[in-house]
């Protein structure tokens, strides 16, 4: 078993691209990576809903079966989780909101839409994010996978998050469980 971490926030090379093609390329790379990672999907949730691409990619949305009008984060979750029948390889890790309490307001604005300098983001995104998290939890509950939604509570030391051992242990156990169930499943199918 080998593990390859794909963090879609580290960036997609868009040098030389037009603004319109940047969105399309970023979305395509994100969905391609989700496809390559199936049946596994680990999502880290905080207090940001994410940027919302323009609605100019209608063909893309129709091709992938994705709803229009959401953030890239909600699109990734819809594609990687909502549209899947088998949810055994999914894990959602939500960072406790209280983990941000020690931050000054400007720093917190980078981690929490409710502290954004943009009034529209400040008022609309926390509501959208709450609905998204509720839908994830409801679908996990309906499929008997409540344990696939976990919270972790790191502490902010003024520069970075600390005490991430709990987070690491939860993710490690989930990955081992996913790998063992996939290996056993594949062995029985041979």
N, C-alpha and C positions, 0 to 999 in steps of 0.2 A: 504494500500500500504506500503510495506517495501522496503528499498533500501539497497543493499549490494554492497559495492565497491570492485571490483576485480582489483588489480593492478598487472599486470603480471611481473613487474620489481622488486617486493619485493622478488622474489626468489622462487625457487622450491627446495624442499629437495632432494638433489642428493648425500647425504653421502653414501659412499660405492659403488657407481656406477662406471662403467668403462667409459672412455672418450666417447666411441661410444654410450653407453646407456644413458649418460647424455643428449646428444643432442636429442635423441629420446624421453626421458621422458619429457624434457622441452617443446618440440613441442607438445607432446600429451596433457600435462596439459593446455597449452595455448589454444589449439583448443577445448578441453573439456569445458573450462570456457566460450569460445565464444558460444558454443552450449547451455550451461546452461543459458546464458544471452539473448538469442534471444527473441524477435526481436530487442533488443537494442544493440547499438554498439557506444561507445564514444571513440574517439581516440585523444590522445594528441600528437601533432607533434612539433618538435623543429628543430634542425639543425644536427641531427644524423640519419643516415640511419639504423643503427643497425648491429648486428653481423650476419654473413652469415653461416648457418650450412653447413656441407659437403653434397654432393649429394648422400650419402650412403643410404638415406631413400627413395628410389624410390617407393617402395610399398606404403609408407605413402602418398607421393605426389599424386600418381595415385588414391588412395582410396579417398582422399579428393578433388581431382580435382585441385590441386595447382600446379602452374608453378615451375619448378626447377630453382635454381640459384639466388634467391632473399634473402634478409635479413629476419630474423624472423619477424621483423616489417612489411615488405611488404607482407609476407605470412599471417600474422594475418589480415591485411587489405584486402587482396585478398579473404580470406576465410570468414571473417566477413562482408564484404561489397561488393566487386566486384562481387562475385558469387550469391548475393542475388537479387531477383527481387523487393522486397519491401524494399525501402530505407527510410521509414518514421521514423524509430527508430535510425537513424545514426546521429552522430554529430562529426565533426572534429574541434579541437581547435588547431590553429597554433600559437605558441609563436613568436612574432615579433623578427626578427634577431637583430634589434636595441637594444633589451633588454640585449644583451650581450656586448654592446660597452664599458661599464664601467669595464669589467673584465680584469684582466691581462691575458697575452697570455697563460700561463700554465693552469689557471682555465678555460679559454675559450675552451681549448682543450678537456675538459670533457663534454662540451655542444655543440660543433660545430666541425664536421668532417673536415672542412676547416682549422682548427687549430691543427689537430692531429699531433703527432710526427711520424706517419706512412705515408710515401709518397704515397703509394697506396690508403689508405683511404682518405688522403688529396685531391687527384686528382680525384678519381673515385666516391666516395660516394656522394659528393655534386651534381654531375650530376644525379646519380640514384635517389636521394631524390627529386630533382626538377621534374624529370619525374613522380615520384610517386605522388607528390602533384598535378601536372597538370592533371594527369589521374583522381584523386579523384574529383577535381573541375569540370572537363569535364563531368563526369558521374552524378554528382549532378545537374549540369546545364541542362543536357539532360533530367533528370527526374523531373525538376522543383523544385529542393530542394537546390537552391543556398544558402539559409539562413542556411543550415546545415554545412557550412564551415565558421568558424569565426576566427578572429585573436584577440589576447589579448597581451597587452604590459606591463608586469610587469617591475619594476626597480630593479637593482642589487645594494645592499647596501654594497658590499664588502665581505659579508658572505652568503647572501641568497637573494632570490627574495622577493620583497615587492609589495604592491599595487595590490593584486590579487582579489580585490573585483569585478572588471569588469568580470574577468574570472569566479568567483563563481556565479555571477548573470546570466551570459549566460548559464552556465551548469544547474543551478537551473531551469531557465525558460524552457530549453529544456527537462529536466526530467519531469517536470510538464506537459508540452505539450504532451510528449510521453505517459505518464501515462493516461492522460485524453482521448487522442485519442484511446488508447488501451482499456480502460474501456468502452467508448462509443461504440466502434466497437464490443466488446464482448457482450455488453448488447443488441445490435441490432441483433446479431447472435443467441441469446437464444430464 
